[in-house]
Amino acid sequence: MKNRLAELRADEGWTQQELGQRLGVSRQTVIAIEKQRFDPSLPLAFRIAQLFSLSIEEVFLPDG
């Protein structure tokens, strides 16, 4: 699953550490999601989308 997390984070001017704090996860988790090495749990995906005032579908994109 692809995602726009790095783009959205940069648009806000947040570091990976700041985003992690806002989401209640580690910087390493943010890095793993941004590099598409880790798909977040559904509750975390909802928190991410809510933080950016977007739908999940606007943050996470299906492969292909």
VOBA-1610 file (N, C-alpha, C; in pm, whole numbers, padded with zeros to 5 digits, always signed):
BEGIN
Met+00083-00117+00000Met+00000+00000+00000Met+00089+00124+00000Lys+00061+00214-00090Lys+00135+00339-00097Lys+00068+00440-00006Asn+00145+00543+00033Asn+00086+00647+00115Asn+00152+00781+00087Arg+00085+00886+00130Arg+00131+01023+00108Arg+00184+01085+00238Leu+00219+01004+00335Leu+00254+01055+00467Leu+00371+01152+00464Ala+00477+01119+00395Ala+00594+01209+00390Ala+00557+01343+00328Glu+00479+01340+00223Glu+00435+01463+00155Glu+00348+01547+00249Leu+00253+01483+00314Leu+00163+01555+00404Leu+00238+01614+00523Arg+00331+01536+00577Arg+00412+01582+00690Arg+00495+01703+00649Ala+00558+01697+00534Ala+00641+01807+00485Ala+00557+01933+00462Asp+00436+01915+00410Asp+00347+02029+00388Asp+00316+02103+00519Glu+00312+02029+00629Glu+00286+02089+00760Glu+00413+02144+00825Gly+00529+02107+00769Gly+00656+02151+00826Gly+00696+02075+00951Trp+00644+01952+00966Trp+00673+01871+01084Trp+00789+01777+01056Thr+00869+01750+01158Thr+00972+01647+01148Thr+00904+01512+01171Gln+00977+01406+01142Gln+00924+01273+01170Gln+00899+01255+01319Gln+00987+01312+01401Gln+00971+01305+01546Gln+00842+01376+01590Glu+00819+01495+01535Glu+00698+01571+01571Glu+00572+01495+01530Leu+00572+01438+01411Leu+00456+01362+01367Leu+00434+01242+01458Gly+00541+01173+01491Gly+00529+01059+01581Gly+00467+01098+01714Gln+00511+01211+01769Gln+00454+01258+01896Gln+00306+01289+01882Arg+00268+01351+01774Arg+00127+01385+01751Arg+00040+01260+01738Leu+00100+01153+01686Leu+00027+01028+01665Leu+00042+00929+01780Gly+00136+00956+01870Gly+00160+00863+01980Gly+00237+00740+01940Val+00326+00756+01839Val+00411+00646+01794Val+00555+00694+01787Ser+00647+00604+01768Ser+00788+00640+01761Ser+00824+00699+01624Arg+00936+00769+01623Arg+00989+00822+01497Arg+01016+00707+01400Gln+01064+00595+01453Gln+01094+00478+01370Gln+00968+00426+01301Thr+00854+00432+01371Thr+00728+00389+01311Thr+00690+00481+01195Val+00707+00612+01216Val+00677+00709+01109Val+00767+00680+00988Ile+00894+00658+01012Ile+00988+00628+00903Ile+00944+00503+00827Ala+00909+00398+00901Ala+00869+00271+00838Ala+00743+00289+00754Ile+00647+00367+00803Ile+00525+00391+00725Ile+00557+00473+00601Glu+00636+00579+00618Glu+00671+00663+00503Glu+00745+00586+00395Lys+00831+00493+00434Lys+00908+00415+00337Lys+00831+00291+00290Gln+00706+00281+00335Gln+00618+00172+00296Gln+00673+00034+00332Arg+00744+00030+00446Arg+00792-00098+00500Arg+00694-00154+00602Phe+00597-00071+00642Phe+00503-00108+00748Phe+00369-00045+00717Asp+00263-00127+00718Asp+00127-00075+00703Asp+00071-00053+00843Pro+00021+00067+00870Pro-00030+00095+01005Pro-00157+00016+01035Ser-00183-00002+01163Ser-00310-00063+01204Ser-00423+00029+01160Leu-00543-00025+01158Leu-00658+00056+01118Leu-00678+00174+01213Pro-00670+00155+01346Pro-00684+00272+01434Pro-00578+00380+01408Leu-00455+00339+01382Leu-00349+00436+01353Leu-00375+00504+01219Ala-00421+00430+01120Ala-00453+00491+00990Ala-00562+00596+01006Phe-00662+00567+01089Phe-00767+00666+01115Phe-00710+00790+01185Arg-00619+00771+01282Arg-00558+00885+01351Arg-00477+00970+01254Ile-00405+00905+01164Ile-00326+00978+01064Ile-00418+01062+00976Ala-00520+00999+00923Ala-00613+01071+00835Ala-00679+01187+00909Gln-00722+01162+01032Gln-00788+01267+01110Gln-00692+01383+01138Leu-00567+01353+01167Leu-00469+01458+01195Leu-00455+01554+01077Phe-00463+01501+00956Phe-00450+01584+00836Phe-00585+01628+00779Ser-00693+01597+00851Ser-00829+01631+00806Ser-00860+01575+00668Leu-00819+01449+00648Leu-00841+01380+00521Leu-00909+01247+00546Ser-00960+01187+00442Ser-01011+01051+00453Ser-00893+00954+00443Ile-00913+00834+00489Ile-00807+00733+00478Ile-00767+00714+00332Glu-00865+00717+00242Glu-00837+00697+00100Glu-00752+00808+00040Glu-00751+00926+00103Glu-00670+01036+00055Glu-00525+01026+00105Val-00503+00945+00207Val-00368+00928+00262Val-00306+00799+00211Phe-00384+00692+00210Phe-00334+00559+00172Phe-00394+00518+00040Leu-00307+00478-00052Leu-00348+00447-00189Leu-00318+00300-00218Pro-00408+00231-00285Pro-00382+00090-00317Pro-00266+00078-00417Asp-00193-00033-00407Asp-00086-00059-00504Asp-00147-00080-00641Gly-00070-00038-00741Gly-00113-00060-00879Gly-00211+00042-00918
//
